Amino acid sequence: MTQPLGPLMLDLEGTWLTSEESDLLMRPEVGGVILFSRNIEDAGQVQALCEEVRRVRPDLLLAIDQEGGRVQRLREGVTRLPSMAVLASGYDEQPETVIQRCQDAGWLLGLEMAACGLDIVFAPVLDVDSGISSVIGDRSFSHSPEVVTALGGAFIDGLHEAGMVAIGKHFPGHGGVEADSHHEVPVDPRPMETLRARDLVPFAALASRLQGVMPAHVIYSAFDHRPAGFSPYWLGMLREDVGFKGAIFSDDLSMTAAGVAGGTAHRVTAALDAGCDMALVCNDREAVLSALPICQERQGKRHARLRYGRARPNLDSLSALSRWRRTHARLEALASTPTTGGTRQDGR
């Protein structure tokens, strides 16, 4: 019998399941697994790991951060993707060409990740770059809200073509702060009028096409003293004003910025009470264990609908598709383009 899909997403220690992890995945509080670089050797190994997880719990959501550029956990056996900023290059001169390129990139990414056995790619980044964020930088399509909307929408269309859901991040926008929420507590003091006219534009325009949203671990001090992911005001705005009806995923609750809510139990409680449907607790097994009691009485509803719903493509047969060959060649060439904005690629 299929267990209820709980609101906790966790990570794994290595490239295969331990017996302790198999027991942990059977807990009904657990609803998903996210893979990091330390869990990955190549595409074939990821496919085998996903199959191993599904033998334990067939209903679990399997996720990965796989944007392209700096944030690409799986690199061997799949296409090396350029950053979003590189994908967007040339938009002013050839907008239709670049829009099609972004759609093709979303399609290829979704197809490859589905073939590896994954349900969720945490993409696209819908943050508007302000030129000051070290953690966003070239992960953003553009400094223009309208360009981010156009190219983010094309990327979403491509993911949908491949049967993959789209998860927009980081609501209401991480591009306007310098601090990295992995290591600090970013505070964005800009007034709501500025956020509405700039950072919120892509989320408002694309909400009906997204199946998931990840809020930022950023405090927008003119609106609430809590980070957006812990704020019922921000997540209430996402539901009521923006009209988003999909699943809300917390960002990793082990990040430094999440510490403003207290210990792990307080962080999970704050995220779920604010309106998150799934809480991500990563890189800290003790924290995962302490989160289990908080999640016992909660079951997933919105996120339970996010499993990949088609027959999965065959990883070894993708090269037989002419569109895959063309897109693969173009994106691999673009991925060699030098970028700016840091080089973060660790085991998280």
Secondary structure, DSSP 4 states (H G I P E B T S, - for coil): -PPP--SEEE--SSSS--HHHHHHHTSTTEEEEEE-GGG-S-HHHHHHHHHHHHHH-TT-EEEE-EEETTEES--SSS--PPPHHHHTTTTTT-HHHHHHHHHHHHHHHHHHHHHTT-SEE---B-PPP-S--TTTGGGSS-S-HHHHHHHHHHHHHHHHHTT---EEEEET-STT--S-TTTS--EE---HHHHHHTTHHHHHHHGGG-SEEEE-S-EETTT-SSBGGG-HHHHHHHHHTS---SEEBPPPTTSGGGGGG-SHHHHHHHHHHHT-SBEE--S-HHHHHHHGGGGTT---SSGGG-S--SPPPPGGGGGG-HHHHHHHHHHHHHHTS---S-------
